[in-house]
Amino acid sequence: MPLQIGDVAPDFEADTTQGVIRFHDWIGDSWCVLFSHPKDFTPVCTTELGYMARIKPEFDRRNVKIIGLSVDPVDNHARWAEDIRETQGAAPNYPMIGDPDLAISKLYGMLPASTDGTSEGRTPADNQTVRNVFVIGPDKKVKLVLVYPMTTGRNFDEVLRVIDSLQLTAGHKVATPVNWKQGEDVIIAGSVSDEEARKIYPQGWKAPKPYIRIVPQPRT
């Protein structure tokens, strides 16, 4: 079954370009972005891996760890990294998981559990469903799942925006409206009664409708 928001992200042990990890231990008290790839040496993924390397400081600033996954062995990842550095200006500066036995791809519902064999001989088209983004919280629960087709590069600026919202709303009883960006007004969560809201926001709020209660973004 595909993972859903609120599920505990499955734990696993795997070889990566930075050594063997136990996933939950590696996350620790941080947030995590796990993003997967159907095959090494694929063009769209090459651009994504380079971009993530360049913006890694933005994830670091938010206490978010980045980890990639591709169904090929780690040795292939190391060779791919040189191509990424050459063409994108930056090589992955975060671990890349090798999943040649397809175990993690199946564990996360990206490939059917009945899939036989290894990555050997499989094509990107065979693995086209292995293009997911999972945002995982410090509680090890899935907070966001994005699935992209092979022909469309992922928007990791949007992932950062969502993380800003997730981290804000985890600490305050608010929700963020359409296209919200850091510093903009937010909406008091529907689970908060007007009585409780008056205690939190004694200055009041704007309400174009009773169920839309708009306030400035709380200070974190």
VEXBA-217923 format. One line per field, with one value per residue (C-alpha): residue in one letter; x, y negated, z. Coordinates in Angstrom, 2 decimals. Each point is the difference from the previous one (the first is absolute). Example, Ala and Ser with C-alpha at 12.3 -4.5 7.8 and 13.67 -1.06 7.14 Angstrom:
REM residues 2
rest (a s)
east (12.30 1.37)
north (4.50 -3.44)
up (7.80 -0.66)
REM end
This chain:
REM residues 220
rest (m p l q i g d v a p d f e a d t t q g v i r f h d w i g d s w c v l f s h p k d f t p v c t t e l g y m a r i k p e f d r r n v k i i g l s v d p v d n h a r w a e d i r e t q g a a p n y p m i g d p d l a i s k l y g m l p a s t d g t s e g r t p a d n q t v r n v f v i g p d k k v k l v l v y p m t t g r n f d e v l r v i d s l q l t a g h k v a t p v n w k q g e d v i i a g s v s d e e a r k i y p q g w k a p k p y i r i v p q p r t)
east (0.00 1.31 0.97 -2.48 0.34 0.11 1.52 3.26 2.74 1.34 3.41 2.77 3.73 1.75 3.33 0.46 2.73 0.80 0.00 -2.59 -2.90 -3.00 -2.58 -1.84 3.27 1.44 -2.97 0.32 -1.80 0.05 -2.49 0.81 -0.54 0.36 -0.18 0.28 1.23 -0.82 3.54 3.48 1.21 -3.47 -0.21 -2.80 1.24 3.50 -1.31 -1.95 2.93 2.22 -2.63 -0.53 3.74 -0.01 -2.93 0.96 0.83 -3.70 -0.96 2.78 -1.39 -3.37 1.50 -0.88 2.23 0.03 0.44 -0.36 -0.79 0.61 -0.58 3.61 2.99 1.96 3.06 -2.07 -1.10 3.64 0.60 -3.27 1.08 2.87 -2.41 -2.24 2.92 1.11 -3.42 -1.75 2.88 -0.47 0.11 -2.27 1.18 -2.50 -0.26 -1.39 -1.54 0.71 -3.05 1.15 -2.23 -2.99 -0.83 -0.44 -1.90 -2.45 -0.06 -1.09 -2.61 1.84 0.22 -2.43 0.96 -0.18 2.81 2.68 3.73 2.43 0.80 2.20 -1.53 -2.92 -0.60 -1.19 -3.39 -0.16 0.60 -1.93 -2.05 3.20 -0.18 -1.42 0.68 -0.70 0.21 0.38 -0.25 2.15 -2.78 0.86 -3.47 -0.62 -1.07 -0.01 0.06 0.60 0.14 1.41 0.16 3.42 -0.31 -0.66 2.73 -0.98 -0.43 2.12 -0.70 -3.60 1.25 1.74 -3.21 -1.99 2.59 -0.30 -3.76 0.35 2.43 -2.10 -3.26 1.64 0.76 -3.06 -3.74 -0.13 -0.24 1.54 -2.14 0.54 3.47 1.04 3.60 2.06 -1.11 -3.48 -3.32 -1.32 -3.37 -1.02 -0.49 -3.58 0.56 0.40 -3.22 -0.61 0.28 3.42 1.06 -0.77 2.48 2.70 -0.75 -1.39 0.47 -2.63 -0.01 -1.44 -2.93 -1.46 -2.04 -0.40 2.08 2.84 1.87 3.12 2.88 3.65 2.46 0.97 3.58 1.81)
north (0.00 -3.50 -2.07 -2.64 -3.15 0.93 3.44 0.83 -0.05 3.55 0.46 1.78 0.57 -0.85 -0.68 -3.60 -2.14 -1.09 3.46 2.36 -1.67 1.04 -2.46 -1.04 -0.34 -2.07 -2.39 -0.44 -3.14 -1.62 -0.23 1.95 -0.14 3.37 -0.32 2.96 0.65 2.77 0.45 -1.51 -2.04 -1.31 -3.61 -1.54 1.55 -1.28 -3.57 0.66 1.46 -2.94 -2.55 1.67 -0.17 -3.73 -0.79 2.40 -2.97 -0.97 3.46 -0.11 -3.32 1.69 3.03 2.23 2.87 0.93 3.53 1.34 3.51 1.70 3.64 0.46 0.98 -2.59 0.46 -1.29 -2.99 -1.02 -0.01 -1.87 -2.65 -1.00 -0.57 -2.04 -2.15 -0.53 -0.89 -1.65 -1.68 1.98 3.68 1.50 -1.12 2.26 3.80 1.97 3.37 3.01 2.22 2.67 2.68 -2.41 0.67 -3.62 -0.93 2.81 -0.85 -3.55 1.16 -1.42 3.41 2.90 2.40 2.78 -1.51 2.64 -0.27 -2.85 -3.30 1.84 -0.22 -2.20 -3.20 -3.41 0.82 3.16 -2.14 -3.11 0.02 -0.47 -3.82 -0.97 -2.66 0.86 -2.63 1.71 -1.70 0.51 2.32 2.21 -0.51 -0.87 -3.65 -0.32 2.34 -1.28 2.26 -1.31 1.39 0.62 -2.88 -2.71 -1.32 -0.43 -3.45 0.08 -3.66 1.17 2.71 -2.70 -2.05 3.00 0.70 -3.61 0.55 3.39 -1.32 -3.08 1.90 2.69 -2.67 -2.23 0.64 -1.50 1.05 -1.69 -1.18 0.51 -0.97 -1.06 -1.05 -0.62 -3.22 -0.20 0.15 3.37 1.47 1.05 3.78 1.21 2.09 -3.20 -1.48 -3.75 -0.02 1.63 -2.18 -3.18 1.14 0.71 -3.07 -2.69 -2.56 1.87 1.14 -0.75 2.24 -0.32 3.05 1.40 3.06 -2.06 -1.71 -1.77 -1.08 -0.98 2.87 0.88 -0.48 3.32)
up (0.00 -0.78 3.02 1.11 2.07 3.67 -0.56 1.74 -2.63 -0.21 1.59 -1.88 -0.11 -3.25 -1.63 -1.08 -1.53 3.58 1.55 1.44 1.82 2.08 -1.35 3.18 1.91 -2.83 0.07 3.77 1.19 -3.44 -2.81 -3.15 -3.76 -1.73 -3.79 -2.34 -3.53 -2.48 -1.31 0.09 -2.96 -0.87 -1.24 2.07 3.23 -0.75 0.06 3.21 1.90 -0.94 1.01 3.37 0.62 -0.71 2.29 2.81 2.33 -0.12 1.27 2.63 1.26 0.55 1.78 -2.96 -1.14 -3.70 -1.27 -3.52 -1.19 -3.32 -0.85 -1.19 2.18 1.95 -2.25 -2.91 2.08 0.47 -3.76 -0.59 2.51 -2.28 -2.88 2.30 1.12 -3.60 -1.43 2.98 1.81 3.23 0.94 2.66 3.45 1.75 0.08 -2.93 0.85 -2.19 -0.46 -2.47 1.52 -0.25 3.67 1.05 -3.15 0.80 3.72 -0.86 -2.51 -3.01 -1.65 0.40 2.78 -2.60 -2.11 -0.57 -0.52 0.50 -1.68 -2.48 -3.46 1.06 -1.95 1.23 -1.51 2.12 3.09 -1.02 3.22 2.04 -0.25 3.36 2.60 3.64 2.73 3.37 3.38 3.10 1.22 -3.03 -1.48 -3.65 -0.38 -3.80 -3.01 -3.54 -3.06 -3.28 -3.54 -1.52 -2.47 2.60 2.25 3.61 1.57 3.14 0.75 0.52 2.36 2.05 0.05 1.23 2.70 1.19 0.29 1.70 2.57 0.70 0.34 2.16 2.61 -0.32 -0.43 -3.46 -3.65 -3.03 -2.96 -3.70 -1.27 3.51 0.50 3.12 1.72 -1.50 1.85 1.16 0.96 3.50 -0.03 -0.19 3.14 2.06 1.36 -0.08 3.79 -0.09 -2.94 1.99 2.66 -2.58 -2.14 2.33 -2.78 -2.01 -3.60 -3.43 -0.91 -3.53 1.04 3.54 -0.93 -1.58 2.85 -1.25 2.25 -0.49 -0.05 3.61 1.00 0.22)
REM end
